[in-house]
């Protein structure tokens, strides 16, 4: 390798390695600040009357966890709300648990859907479409069945939405982990998704095409939901939450994403197999099955992360095999750059783990976590080719349309 070539290679490495992580860390902290929207203690709501909120909780075969979710929803300190729990073709005791709670709480209605989704619909979208017909709230809050809510999350969201005049808020919950793989991979995948879909730009009203929603906690105005056609418009989407946020933003409504780790928690997946299936589906579906963003993510992980170990190895090689490159200090230059790169990567990944409610030390295992993340990306790419998705006991093979279904979204009045 010539001295000039090594110099250019070294400068390129600085750009995609240490400097890229320095820029990413700065953007990560700036984005997090923009998502600190909820306040505690909750200020009084400045309104003539508290708007009614209907909480909708779909569940399929969630008998072990559905009780905690529903009971946390019923325990809200907000005074004007009701809950609709939707049992979507469960084969376990999910429906029985819902009925048991409903018998004790008149504020809960248990709805049992026994019909498979029509062609072109996903199960969750069909369940929510059926359940929302019974909702009478001014606001709709969609909550996944594996989420546990804090008592003041509803009052905090209502206060913020009315004060800011927003039309939607989606929270990013604290990520509960009950095993090593969950703790290592779920926050890492969540961070990758946040970066791939530019989540903080949802809160920038000038970026019309940048919007994100998290179906684990998605609260929006009923008039906005009806104006975009509700779940019927996104019926074929596996990431309907993202599409709802995009559609709202592009038609003049104001969606926002907020940091919710103090207000709710979720255990997303309980096994390595489900982590691969779940996150593979999310990465596949985020852009209607297009592979380009996933391919870009693969390239960035390889270039911006794993090059640190290549540079470290090359620095060791150069220390024992000196050259005239980099002013006769090639070995030290490569080693120093790799050390800075690894320090920045570990620090910012550790911060990400801490924000999600997981140990900072997980960042030290990035060689393993990063390799597994790449494997999940490749699973998503396989889905892009086969168009086949299996989730919650249902196999889907429909192709997501390039454009959303009708009716078309209408701009916000006024």
C-alpha positions in Angstrom: 0.0 0.0 0.0 1.4 3.4 -1.0 1.8 6.2 1.5 -0.7 8.4 -0.3 -3.2 5.6 -0.5 -2.9 4.9 3.2 -3.3 8.6 4.0 -6.5 8.8 2.0 -7.7 5.6 3.6 -7.0 7.0 7.1 -8.8 10.2 6.4 -11.8 8.3 5.0 -11.8 6.2 8.2 -11.8 9.3 10.4 -14.8 10.6 8.5 -17.0 7.5 8.7 -15.7 6.4 12.1 -14.9 8.8 15.0 -16.3 11.9 13.3 -19.5 10.2 12.3 -20.1 9.0 15.8 -19.3 12.4 17.2 -22.0 13.9 14.9 -24.4 11.1 15.6 -24.0 11.6 19.4 -24.7 15.3 19.1 -27.8 14.7 17.0 -29.0 11.9 19.4 -28.9 14.2 22.4 -30.6 17.1 20.4 -33.3 14.7 19.2 -33.9 13.5 22.7 -34.3 17.0 24.1 -37.0 17.7 21.4 -39.0 14.7 22.6 -39.1 15.7 26.3 -42.7 17.0 26.0 -44.5 15.6 29.0 -44.2 17.2 32.4 -44.4 15.9 36.0 -46.1 16.8 38.2 -48.9 17.3 35.8 -50.1 20.9 35.6 -53.9 21.5 35.7 -55.6 21.1 32.3 -56.7 24.5 31.0 -60.0 23.6 29.4 -63.7 24.2 30.1 -64.2 20.4 30.3 -61.9 17.5 30.1 -62.1 15.7 26.8 -63.2 12.1 26.9 -60.5 9.6 25.9 -61.2 6.0 24.8 -58.3 3.6 25.3 -58.3 0.7 22.8 -56.2 -2.4 23.6 -56.0 -5.2 21.0 -54.7 -8.6 22.1 -54.1 -12.0 20.6 -53.0 -14.8 22.8 -51.7 -12.5 25.5 -53.3 -14.3 28.5 -50.1 -13.9 30.6 -49.7 -10.1 30.2 -53.1 -8.7 29.2 -54.3 -8.3 32.8 -51.5 -6.0 33.8 -52.0 -3.8 30.7 -55.8 -3.5 31.2 -55.6 -2.9 34.9 -52.9 -0.2 34.4 -55.2 1.5 31.9 -58.2 1.4 34.3 -56.1 2.8 37.1 -55.5 6.2 35.3 -56.0 9.3 37.5 -57.7 11.0 34.6 -61.5 11.4 35.3 -63.0 11.2 31.8 -62.1 8.0 29.9 -63.2 4.5 29.1 -61.4 1.3 27.9 -62.2 -1.1 25.1 -60.3 -4.4 25.1 -60.4 -6.3 21.8 -59.8 -10.1 21.9 -58.6 -10.9 18.4 -59.2 -14.6 17.8 -57.2 -15.7 20.8 -56.8 -19.4 21.4 -55.7 -19.0 25.1 -57.4 -17.4 28.0 -57.1 -13.8 26.8 -60.8 -13.4 26.3 -61.6 -14.9 29.6 -59.3 -12.5 31.4 -60.9 -9.6 29.6 -64.4 -10.7 30.6 -63.3 -11.2 34.2 -62.0 -7.7 34.5 -65.0 -6.2 32.6 -67.3 -7.9 35.2 -65.7 -5.8 37.9 -65.1 -2.6 36.0 -68.0 -0.9 34.2 -65.5 1.4 32.6 -64.2 -1.5 30.5 -65.9 -3.1 27.5 -64.6 -6.4 26.2 -65.1 -7.0 22.5 -64.4 -10.4 21.0 -63.5 -10.6 17.3 -63.7 -14.2 16.0 -63.4 -13.5 12.3 -60.1 -13.6 10.4 -59.0 -10.4 8.8 -60.3 -9.9 5.2 -57.8 -10.2 2.3 -55.3 -7.3 2.4 -55.8 -6.5 6.1 -53.5 -7.3 8.9 -55.0 -8.8 12.1 -54.1 -5.8 14.3 -55.5 -3.3 11.9 -58.7 -5.2 11.5 -59.1 -5.6 15.2 -58.7 -1.9 15.9 -61.0 -1.0 13.0 -63.7 -3.2 14.5 -63.1 -1.9 18.0 -63.0 1.8 17.2 -66.6 1.5 16.1 -67.6 1.3 19.8 -65.4 4.3 20.9 -67.1 7.5 21.9 -64.0 9.5 23.0 -62.9 12.8 21.7 -59.4 11.3 21.7 -58.4 7.7 20.9 -55.5 6.1 22.6 -54.2 2.8 21.0 -52.1 0.8 23.5 -50.4 -2.6 22.7 -51.3 -5.4 25.1 -47.7 -5.7 26.4 -47.6 -2.1 27.6 -48.0 -1.1 31.3 -49.1 2.5 31.9 -48.2 4.7 34.9 -51.2 6.3 36.6 -50.6 9.8 35.3 -49.7 9.1 31.7 -53.2 10.0 30.3 -53.5 13.2 32.3 -50.0 14.2 31.2 -50.7 13.6 27.6 -54.0 15.4 27.6 -52.5 18.4 29.3 -49.6 18.5 26.8 -51.8 18.0 23.7 -54.2 20.8 24.7 -51.4 23.2 25.8 -49.4 22.6 22.6 -52.4 22.2 20.3 -51.0 19.0 18.9 -53.2 16.4 17.2 -51.3 13.2 18.0 -48.6 12.1 20.5 -46.8 8.8 20.4 -44.7 7.7 23.4 -41.4 5.7 23.3 -41.8 3.5 26.4 -39.1 2.2 28.7 -38.0 -1.2 27.3 -38.3 -4.0 29.9 -35.9 -6.9 29.5 -36.1 -10.2 31.3 -33.2 -11.9 29.6 -29.7 -11.3 28.2 -30.8 -11.3 24.6 -33.7 -8.9 25.2 -31.5 -6.5 27.1 -28.8 -6.6 24.4 -30.8 -6.6 21.2 -34.2 -4.9 21.7 -32.7 -1.4 22.7 -30.1 -1.7 19.9 -32.8 -2.5 17.3 -35.0 0.4 18.7 -32.0 2.8 18.4 -31.4 1.6 14.8 -35.1 2.1 13.9 -35.1 5.6 15.5 -32.1 6.5 13.3 -33.4 4.8 10.1 -36.8 6.6 10.3 -35.4 9.9 11.7 -37.8 9.7 14.6 -37.0 13.2 16.2 -37.8 15.0 12.9 -41.4 14.1 13.5 -41.4 17.1 15.9 -40.1 19.5 13.2 -43.1 20.9 11.4 -40.9 22.0 8.4 -40.0 18.3 7.6 -43.4 17.3 6.1 -42.3 13.8 5.0 -40.5 12.9 8.2 -43.0 11.3 10.7 -43.0 8.4 13.1 -45.6 6.7 15.3 -45.2 4.0 17.8 -48.3 1.8 18.0 -47.4 0.7 21.6 -48.8 4.1 22.6 -50.5 6.2 20.0 -53.0 8.9 21.0 -54.7 11.1 18.5 -57.7 13.3 18.1 -60.8 11.5 16.9 -61.5 14.1 14.2 -58.0 13.6 12.8 -58.4 9.8 12.9 -61.6 10.0 10.9 -60.2 12.5 8.5 -57.5 10.2 7.3 -59.8 7.2 7.1 -58.6 5.5 10.3 -57.2 2.0 10.1 -59.1 1.3 6.9 -56.6 3.5 5.1 -53.6 1.7 6.4 -55.3 -1.8 6.4 -52.4 -3.6 4.6 -49.6 -2.0 6.6 -47.5 -4.0 9.1 -46.3 -0.7 10.6 -49.6 1.1 10.5 -48.4 3.4 13.3 -45.7 5.0 11.1 -48.1 5.4 8.2 -50.8 7.1 10.4 -48.2 9.6 11.6 -47.0 10.3 8.1 -50.5 10.7 6.7 -51.4 13.1 9.5 -48.4 15.3 9.0 -48.6 15.4 5.2 -52.3 16.4 5.4 -51.8 19.3 7.8 -52.3 17.8 11.2 -49.6 18.0 14.0 -48.2 14.6 15.2 -45.5 14.5 17.8 -43.2 11.8 19.3 -42.4 12.1 23.0 -40.0 10.4 25.4 -42.2 8.2 27.6 -39.7 6.0 29.6 -41.1 7.5 32.9 -44.7 7.1 31.9 -45.0 3.6 30.5 -43.0 0.4 29.9 -43.1 -2.5 27.5 -41.7 -6.0 27.2 -41.6 -6.3 23.4 -40.4 -9.9 22.9 -39.8 -12.8 25.2 -37.4 -14.9 23.1 -34.6 -14.6 20.6 -36.8 -16.1 17.9 -39.5 -13.4 18.5 -36.9 -10.7 18.5 -35.8 -11.7 15.1 -39.4 -12.1 13.8 -40.6 -8.9 15.4 -37.8 -6.5 14.5 -37.4 -8.1 11.0 -41.0 -7.3 10.4 -40.6 -3.7 11.6 -37.5 -3.1 9.5 -39.2 -4.7 6.5 -42.5 -2.8 6.8 -41.2 0.6 7.7 -41.1 1.7 4.1 -43.8 -0.6 2.6 -41.3 -3.4 1.9 -38.6 -1.3 0.1 -35.1 -2.7 0.8 -33.1 0.4 0.2 -33.3 1.9 3.7 -32.4 -1.5 5.2 -29.4 -1.9 2.8 -28.3 1.6 3.8 -28.5 0.6 7.5 -26.3 -2.5 6.8 -23.7 -0.3 5.1 -23.7 2.2 7.9 -23.3 -0.4 10.6 -20.4 -2.0 8.7 -18.7 1.4 7.9 -19.4 3.4 11.0 -19.2 0.6 13.6 -17.2 -2.4 12.6 -14.4 -0.5 11.0 -13.2 0.4 14.5 -12.0 -3.2 15.0 -10.5 -3.3 11.5 -8.6 -0.1 12.3 -7.5 -1.4 15.6 -6.1 -4.6 14.0 -4.4 -2.6 11.2 -2.8 -0.3 13.8 -1.3 -3.3 15.6 0.0 -4.5 12.3 1.5 -1.1 11.5 3.1 -1.0 14.9 5.1 -4.1 13.9 5.4 -3.2 10.2 6.2 0.5 10.1 5.8 2.6 6.9 6.5 6.2 5.9 2.8 7.0 5.8 1.3 9.5 8.2 4.7 11.1 9.0 6.2 7.8 10.1 3.6 7.4 12.8 1.1 5.2 11.0 0.9 2.6 13.8 0.1 5.2 16.5 -2.2 7.1 14.3 -4.4 4.1 13.5 -4.4 2.9 17.1 -5.3 6.4 18.4 -8.1 6.8 15.9 -9.5 3.3 16.6 -9.4 4.0 20.4 -11.3 7.3 20.0 -13.8 5.5 17.7 -14.4 2.7 20.2 -14.7 5.2 23.1 -17.3 7.3 21.2 -19.2 4.2 20.0 -19.3 2.6 23.5 -20.3 5.9 25.2 -23.2 6.8 23.0 -24.4 3.2 22.7 -24.2 3.1 26.5 -26.3 6.3 26.8 -28.9 4.8 24.4 -29.1 1.6 26.6 -29.5 3.8 29.7 -32.2 5.9 28.2 -34.2 2.7 27.4 -33.9 1.5 31.0 -31.2 -1.1 30.3 -27.6 -1.4 31.6 -24.9 0.8 30.0 -22.5 -2.1 30.1 -24.4 -3.8 27.2 -22.5 -1.4 24.9 -19.4 -3.4 25.6 -21.0 -6.4 23.9 -21.5 -4.5 20.6 -19.5 -7.0 18.6 -22.1 -9.6 19.4 -25.1 -7.3 19.4 -24.0 -5.6 16.2 -23.5 -9.0 14.4 -27.0 -10.0 15.6 -28.4 -6.7 14.4 -27.0 -7.3 10.9 -28.6 -10.8 11.0 -32.0 -9.2 11.7 -31.4 -6.7 8.8 -30.8 -9.7 6.5 -34.0 -11.3 7.7 -35.8 -8.1 6.8 -34.2 -8.1 3.4 -35.4 -11.7 2.9 -38.9 -10.5 3.7 -38.5 -7.8 1.1 -37.9 -10.5 -1.5 -40.5 -13.1 -0.3 -43.1 -10.6 0.9 -44.1 -13.2 3.5 -44.6 -12.2 7.1 -45.6 -14.5 10.0 -46.8 -12.8 13.3 -49.1 -13.7 16.2 -49.9 -17.0 14.6 -51.0 -15.5 11.3 -49.1 -15.8 8.0 -49.4 -12.9 5.6 -48.4 -12.9 2.0 -50.1 -9.8 0.7 -48.0 -7.1 -0.9 -48.3 -3.6 0.7 -49.6 -1.2 -1.9 -47.3 1.7 -3.0 -50.0 4.1 -2.0 -52.3 4.1 1.0 -55.9 2.9 0.7 -58.9 5.2 0.4 -60.3 7.4 1.7 -57.7 10.0 1.1 -56.6 12.2 4.0 -58.2 15.6 4.4 -56.3 18.7 5.5 -56.9 20.0 9.0 -59.7 22.5 9.3 -58.5 26.1 9.9 
